[in-house]
């Protein structure tokens, strides 16, 4: 789910298999596109990840969004969806 934050930043609220939810910045550093809400949520070597739909980089939801290629990361925050509204926590 794509989320617009009060400061105008975009974020992607993606499900985390072991927590209530995870929120990551929508922008993908590799492509420069705001597309992580369209990414694939899954598992890579036991780690929950969200994969960019453009170049397929995986970002680990446990470790502050570190790319599995170790070249960059995206911020990850706690979040949950209640009654269709995304509630975003602190980092």
C-alpha positions in Angstrom: 0.0 0.0 0.0 1.4 3.4 -0.9 1.2 6.0 1.8 1.6 9.8 1.7 3.1 11.1 4.9 2.3 14.5 6.5 5.6 15.9 5.3 4.8 15.0 1.7 7.2 12.0 1.6 5.9 8.8 0.0 6.2 5.4 1.7 5.3 1.9 1.1 3.5 0.0 3.9 4.4 -3.6 3.4 3.5 -6.6 5.5 6.2 -8.1 7.8 5.6 -11.8 8.5 6.8 -11.6 12.1 5.5 -8.2 13.2 2.4 -6.1 12.7 3.8 -4.3 9.6 6.7 -2.5 8.2 6.9 0.9 6.4 9.7 1.6 4.0 10.5 4.6 1.9 8.8 4.3 -1.5 11.8 5.6 -3.4 14.3 2.9 -4.8 17.8 4.3 -4.9 18.9 2.0 -7.8 16.2 3.2 -10.2 15.2 6.5 -8.8 11.5 5.5 -9.0 8.9 5.5 -6.2 7.7 2.0 -6.6 8.3 -0.2 -3.5 4.6 -0.3 -2.7 4.3 -2.4 -5.9 7.2 -4.6 -4.9 7.1 -8.3 -4.1 7.2 -9.2 -0.4 8.8 -12.5 0.4 11.8 -14.3 1.9 15.4 -14.5 0.9 17.6 -16.9 2.9 15.2 -16.7 5.8 15.0 -12.9 5.9 11.8 -11.0 5.1 12.3 -8.8 2.1 10.5 -6.5 -0.3 11.8 -6.6 -3.8 11.8 -3.6 -6.2 9.6 -4.3 -9.2 12.0 -2.6 -11.6 15.5 -4.2 -11.1 14.5 -6.8 -8.4 16.8 -5.6 -5.6 15.7 -7.1 -2.3 15.6 -4.9 0.8 15.7 -6.7 4.2 12.8 -5.7 6.5 14.7 -6.7 9.6 17.9 -4.6 9.1 16.7 -1.1 8.3 16.1 -2.0 4.7 19.6 -2.9 3.8 19.9 -4.1 0.2 20.9 -7.7 -0.1 23.5 -6.4 -2.5 24.9 -4.3 0.4 25.2 -1.2 -1.8 22.5 0.9 -0.2 19.5 0.8 2.1 16.1 2.3 2.6 14.7 3.3 6.0 12.3 0.9 7.6 9.8 2.0 10.3 7.0 0.1 12.2 3.5 0.5 10.8 0.1 -1.1 10.8 -3.1 -0.7 8.9 -6.3 -0.1 10.8 -9.6 0.5 9.1 -7.9 1.3 5.8 -5.6 3.9 7.4 -1.8 3.4 7.7 -0.4 4.2 11.2 3.3 4.8 11.0 5.7 4.7 14.0 9.1 5.9 14.7 12.3 4.4 13.3 
